[in-house]
Amino acid sequence: MAAPLLLAPAMVALLIFVVMPLLWVGRTSFNQGVDGAYMVSALTIDNYVRFLGSPWYLINTLWFSIRIAIIATAISVLLGYPVALYIAQTRGLQKSILMTMVLAPLLIGLVTLVYGWIVIFRGGGLLNSLMIAIGVYDEPVRYMWDLKGVIILLVYIGMPYIVLSLLDSIERINPSFVEAARNVGANRWRAFWSITFPLTLPGLYAGLVIVFTLNFSAFAVPLMVGANDTQMIGLVIYREALLNNDLPFASSLSVIMILANATILTGMAFLFGKLILNRLEAKR
């Protein structure tokens, strides 16, 4: 009896702030938008047909958003894995300093964070000045109002989630496992691939779920750093709802975004499950 009572406040909050808004968005997606009016109550699938029946929307909005999310998430993993491995080997003050640096993007308001990067990204900003000074390129590169800036920011925001998820899994690994692999002749890469990587798959999956979802539905970053014609689905929903006053179409896009994200994450869970099972069978 005590457990249901303890869970009741959380369940009520979940119902009010998550379930009910999602149900309202789902119902609104079947309404009909009317020029000069808020919307008209209806039960039509025209909003879904308008998006799913358009190759332009499917390629330039849905697939474009998925592709950007995959790229940013993959870069976050490639950069975050070495960081997590290094932090796991540190102790004391050094570890505290490194953890603070990793968590820094999560401790700053998103809008403030983006404005700080705008100063770095601009033509004569810190990034271009540094790259020119060390000879990486000879003239300023465009990061503002460009996908390069959007991806860099998405990676910067997503990396802490990858590092924290991996760090939890890495610290659970018994160090003797890696030492045993090294003692029988495995080099660092072989020990990582045979021991560390399989044992960190659950943490990697948890980080991927968070980061991919954030990247796929990104709104503030492409709005403030991307070009005016950036077609990431979160930004398109904003434009349709607030600029074009087409709430039913924006709601249908929201439902499609949620379903697409759920489908991708389900496929990812299946692949990770198969990978873990294959690794376990290979060890037998």
C-alpha positions in Angstrom: 0.0 0.0 0.0 2.9 2.4 0.7 4.4 2.1 -2.7 1.3 3.2 -4.6 1.0 6.2 -2.3 4.6 7.2 -2.8 4.2 6.9 -6.6 0.9 8.7 -6.7 2.3 12.3 -6.9 4.7 11.4 -9.7 1.9 9.6 -11.6 -0.4 12.6 -11.2 2.3 15.0 -12.4 3.0 12.6 -15.4 -0.6 12.5 -16.3 -1.1 16.3 -16.1 2.1 17.5 -17.7 2.9 14.7 -20.2 0.0 12.4 -21.0 -2.8 15.1 -21.3 -0.7 17.5 -23.4 0.2 14.6 -25.8 -3.4 13.6 -26.1 -4.4 17.2 -26.8 -1.7 17.4 -29.5 -2.9 14.2 -31.0 -6.5 15.3 -31.1 -5.5 18.7 -32.5 -3.6 17.0 -35.4 -7.0 15.9 -36.8 -8.5 19.3 -36.8 -8.6 21.6 -39.8 -6.7 24.8 -40.2 -8.5 27.7 -41.6 -7.1 31.0 -42.9 -7.8 33.8 -40.6 -9.1 31.5 -37.9 -7.5 29.5 -35.1 -8.7 26.1 -36.3 -11.9 24.2 -36.9 -12.8 21.0 -35.0 -12.8 18.0 -37.4 -11.6 14.5 -37.9 -9.4 14.6 -41.0 -6.1 13.1 -41.9 -5.3 15.8 -44.4 -2.5 17.2 -42.2 -0.8 13.8 -42.2 -1.3 13.3 -45.9 0.1 16.8 -46.5 3.4 15.8 -44.9 3.7 12.1 -45.5 2.5 12.4 -49.1 5.0 15.1 -50.0 8.5 13.8 -51.1 9.8 17.3 -50.4 8.8 17.2 -46.7 10.0 13.6 -46.3 13.4 14.4 -47.7 14.0 18.0 -46.7 12.5 17.8 -43.2 12.1 14.3 -41.8 15.2 12.7 -43.4 17.2 15.9 -43.1 16.5 16.0 -39.3 17.3 12.3 -38.9 20.6 12.7 -40.8 21.7 15.8 -38.8 20.8 13.9 -35.5 22.8 10.8 -36.6 25.8 12.9 -37.6 25.8 15.0 -34.4 25.2 11.9 -32.2 28.0 9.9 -33.9 30.5 12.7 -33.4 29.4 13.0 -29.7 30.1 9.3 -29.2 33.5 9.4 -31.0 34.6 12.4 -28.9 32.9 11.3 -25.7 34.3 7.8 -25.4 38.0 8.8 -25.0 37.0 11.5 -22.5 34.9 9.0 -20.4 37.8 6.4 -20.5 40.3 9.1 -19.3 38.1 10.5 -16.6 37.5 6.9 -15.3 41.2 6.6 -14.7 41.5 9.8 -12.7 41.0 10.4 -9.0 40.6 13.3 -6.5 40.8 16.9 -7.6 41.7 16.1 -11.2 38.5 14.1 -11.6 36.4 16.8 -10.0 37.8 19.4 -12.3 37.3 17.3 -15.4 33.7 16.4 -14.3 33.0 20.1 -13.8 34.3 20.8 -17.4 32.1 18.0 -18.8 29.0 19.2 -17.0 29.5 22.9 -17.8 27.2 22.9 -20.8 24.4 21.5 -18.6 25.0 24.2 -15.9 24.4 27.1 -18.3 21.0 28.2 -19.7 20.6 27.1 -23.3 19.9 30.6 -24.7 22.9 32.0 -22.8 25.1 29.1 -24.0 24.1 29.6 -27.6 24.8 33.4 -27.4 28.2 32.6 -26.1 28.9 30.4 -29.0 27.6 33.0 -31.4 30.5 35.3 -30.2 32.9 32.4 -30.9 31.3 31.6 -34.3 31.1 35.0 -35.9 33.4 36.0 -38.7 36.1 37.7 -36.5 35.3 35.5 -33.5 37.5 33.4 -31.4 37.2 30.2 -33.4 38.1 31.8 -36.8 40.9 33.9 -35.2 42.4 30.8 -33.6 42.2 28.7 -36.7 43.8 31.4 -38.8 46.5 32.0 -36.2 47.6 28.3 -36.2 47.4 28.1 -40.0 44.4 25.7 -40.3 42.9 28.0 -42.9 43.7 31.4 -44.3 40.3 33.2 -44.2 37.3 33.1 -41.9 34.9 30.1 -42.3 31.2 30.6 -42.0 29.8 29.0 -38.9 26.9 31.3 -38.2 23.7 30.7 -40.2 25.3 27.4 -41.3 24.9 23.7 -40.6 28.5 23.5 -39.4 27.7 25.7 -36.4 24.5 23.8 -35.7 26.3 20.5 -35.6 29.1 21.8 -33.5 26.7 23.1 -30.9 24.6 19.9 -30.9 27.8 17.9 -30.3 28.8 20.3 -27.5 25.4 20.0 -25.8 25.2 16.2 -26.3 28.7 15.1 -25.2 28.0 15.5 -21.5 25.2 12.9 -21.7 27.4 10.5 -23.6 30.3 10.9 -21.2 28.2 10.5 -18.1 26.3 7.5 -19.4 29.6 5.8 -20.5 31.4 6.8 -17.3 28.8 5.0 -15.2 29.3 1.8 -17.2 33.1 2.1 -17.3 33.4 2.5 -13.5 31.4 -0.7 -13.0 33.9 -2.8 -14.9 36.3 -4.8 -12.8 39.8 -3.6 -13.6 41.1 -7.1 -13.4 39.2 -8.0 -16.6 41.3 -5.6 -18.6 44.5 -6.5 -16.8 43.8 -10.2 -17.5 43.4 -9.4 -21.2 46.6 -7.5 -21.3 48.5 -10.3 -19.4 47.6 -12.8 -22.2 49.0 -10.5 -24.9 46.1 -8.3 -25.9 47.1 -4.7 -26.8 45.1 -1.7 -25.6 42.8 -1.7 -28.7 42.1 -5.4 -28.4 41.4 -5.2 -24.7 39.1 -2.3 -25.3 37.2 -4.0 -28.1 36.9 -7.4 -26.3 36.3 -6.2 -22.7 35.5 -2.5 -22.3 33.3 -2.0 -25.3 30.9 -4.9 -24.7 30.5 -4.1 -21.0 29.7 -0.4 -21.8 27.0 -1.1 -24.4 24.2 -0.5 -21.9 25.6 2.9 -21.0 26.3 3.7 -24.6 22.7 2.9 -25.5 21.4 5.1 -22.7 23.5 8.0 -23.9 22.5 7.5 -27.5 18.8 7.5 -26.6 19.1 10.9 -24.8 21.4 12.6 -27.3 19.7 11.3 -30.5 16.3 12.4 -29.1 17.6 15.9 -28.2 19.3 16.3 -31.6 16.3 15.0 -33.6 13.9 17.4 -31.9 16.4 20.3 -31.6 14.7 23.7 -31.8 16.7 26.5 -30.1 20.1 25.7 -31.7 18.9 25.6 -35.4 16.7 28.7 -34.7 19.5 30.8 -33.4 22.5 29.5 -35.3 21.1 27.8 -38.4 20.1 29.5 -41.7 16.6 30.9 -42.2 15.7 28.0 -44.4 16.9 25.3 -42.0 14.2 22.6 -42.2 14.9 20.6 -39.0 11.5 19.2 -37.9 11.4 21.0 -34.5 12.0 24.3 -36.2 9.4 23.6 -38.8 6.8 22.8 -36.1 7.6 26.2 -34.5 7.1 28.0 -37.8 3.9 26.3 -38.6 2.4 26.8 -35.1 3.5 30.4 -34.3 4.4 32.0 -37.6 1.9 30.4 -40.0 -0.8 29.9 -37.3 -1.4 26.4 -38.6 -1.7 24.5 -35.3 -3.3 21.3 -36.7 -0.4 20.8 -39.2 2.1 21.6 -36.5 0.4 19.1 -34.2 0.5 16.4 -36.9 4.3 17.1 -37.4 4.7 16.7 -33.6 3.0 13.3 -33.7 5.1 12.2 -36.7 8.3 13.4 -34.9 7.4 11.4 -31.8 6.5 8.3 -33.8 9.6 8.5 -36.0 11.8 9.0 -32.9 10.2 6.0 -31.2 10.6 3.8 -34.2 14.3 4.7 -34.6 15.0 4.1 -30.9 13.1 0.8 -31.0 15.3 -0.3 -33.9 18.4 0.9 -32.0 17.3 -1.1 -29.0 16.9 -4.2 -31.1 20.3 -3.8 -32.7 22.0 -3.3 -29.3 20.2 -6.3 -27.9 21.4 -8.4 -30.8 24.9 -7.1 -30.4 25.0 -7.9 -26.7 23.6 -11.4 -27.3 26.2 -12.0 -30.0 29.0 -10.9 -27.7 27.7 -13.2 -24.9 27.5 -16.1 -27.3 31.0 -15.5 -28.6 32.4 -15.6 -25.1 30.9 -19.1 -24.5 
